[in-house]
Amino acid sequence: MNIQKLVAPVTQNLKSNTKTINMTLLCLVLFMMFPLDKLLRTSVQRDVEGTLRNLVSNPIVCVLMVGVVYAAYLTGDVYMFFLLLFVLHRLMKH
């Protein structure tokens, strides 16, 4: 079974929406990097990261994310691939 053919629809969808996905991932990375909780004295950043962390810790979502990361790799868009890896690393390790 060829895995590239299995994720081809996801890869084509990622390729056609590259600019939007990259901008969304960049905004998410910037949101995670700025110390908004300390500046604004709210827990918005911590709440959003906690919700995303709980979502990513689900095994089914992990399997789906592996497929998305592989499809992002197949698109050849380096920015999308590394931004996605950064977001996943931040959610799983920090």
C-alpha positions as CSV (number, residue, x, y, z in Angstrom):
1,M,0.0,0.0,0.0
2,N,1.4,3.3,-1.0
3,I,1.1,5.9,1.8
4,Q,1.6,8.8,-0.5
5,K,-1.6,7.9,-2.4
6,L,-3.4,7.7,0.8
7,V,-2.5,11.2,2.0
8,A,-2.7,12.7,-1.5
9,P,-6.0,14.5,-0.9
10,V,-4.7,16.0,2.3
11,T,-1.5,17.1,0.5
12,Q,-3.4,18.7,-2.3
13,N,-5.6,20.6,0.2
14,L,-2.5,21.8,2.1
15,K,-0.9,22.9,-1.2
16,S,-3.9,24.9,-2.3
17,N,-4.2,26.7,1.1
18,T,-0.5,27.2,1.8
19,K,-0.7,31.0,2.5
20,T,-3.7,30.7,4.8
21,I,-2.2,27.8,6.7
22,N,1.2,29.4,7.1
23,M,-0.3,32.6,8.3
24,T,-2.5,30.8,10.8
25,L,0.5,28.7,12.1
26,L,2.7,31.8,12.3
27,C,0.0,33.6,14.4
28,L,-0.3,30.6,16.6
29,V,3.4,30.5,17.2
30,L,3.6,34.2,18.0
31,F,0.6,33.8,20.3
32,M,2.5,31.0,22.1
33,M,5.8,32.9,22.3
34,F,4.7,36.3,23.6
35,P,4.2,36.4,27.4
36,L,0.6,37.6,27.1
37,D,-0.5,36.0,30.5
38,K,2.1,38.1,32.3
39,L,1.4,41.3,30.4
40,L,-2.3,41.2,30.5
41,R,-2.6,39.3,33.8
42,T,-5.1,36.9,32.3
43,S,-5.0,33.2,31.6
44,V,-6.1,33.2,28.0
45,Q,-2.8,31.9,26.6
46,R,-2.6,29.2,29.3
47,D,-6.2,28.2,28.6
48,V,-5.8,27.9,24.9
49,E,-2.6,26.0,25.2
50,G,-4.2,23.7,27.8
51,T,-7.1,23.0,25.5
52,L,-4.9,22.3,22.5
53,R,-2.6,20.1,24.7
54,N,-5.6,18.0,25.8
55,L,-6.7,17.6,22.2
56,V,-3.3,16.6,21.0
57,S,-2.8,14.1,23.8
58,N,-5.7,12.0,22.5
59,P,-4.2,8.9,20.6
60,I,-6.6,9.2,17.7
61,V,-5.7,12.9,17.2
62,C,-2.0,11.9,17.4
63,V,-2.4,9.5,14.6
64,L,-4.2,12.1,12.5
65,M,-1.5,14.6,13.3
66,V,1.1,12.2,12.0
67,G,-0.7,12.1,8.7
68,V,-1.0,15.8,8.6
69,V,2.7,16.3,9.3
70,Y,3.6,13.7,6.6
71,A,1.3,15.5,4.2
72,A,2.9,18.8,5.1
73,Y,6.3,17.3,4.4
74,L,5.1,16.0,1.0
75,T,3.9,19.5,0.0
76,G,7.5,20.7,0.0
77,D,6.6,23.9,1.9
78,V,9.4,24.2,4.4
79,Y,7.8,27.0,6.4
80,M,4.5,25.0,6.9
81,F,6.4,21.9,7.9
82,F,8.6,23.6,10.5
83,L,5.8,25.8,11.9
84,L,3.7,22.7,12.3
85,L,6.5,20.8,14.0
86,F,7.2,23.8,16.3
87,V,3.5,24.0,17.4
88,L,3.3,20.3,18.0
89,H,6.6,20.3,19.9
90,R,5.4,23.2,22.1
91,L,2.1,21.4,22.8
92,M,3.6,18.1,23.6
93,K,6.8,19.0,25.5
94,H,6.2,22.3,27.3
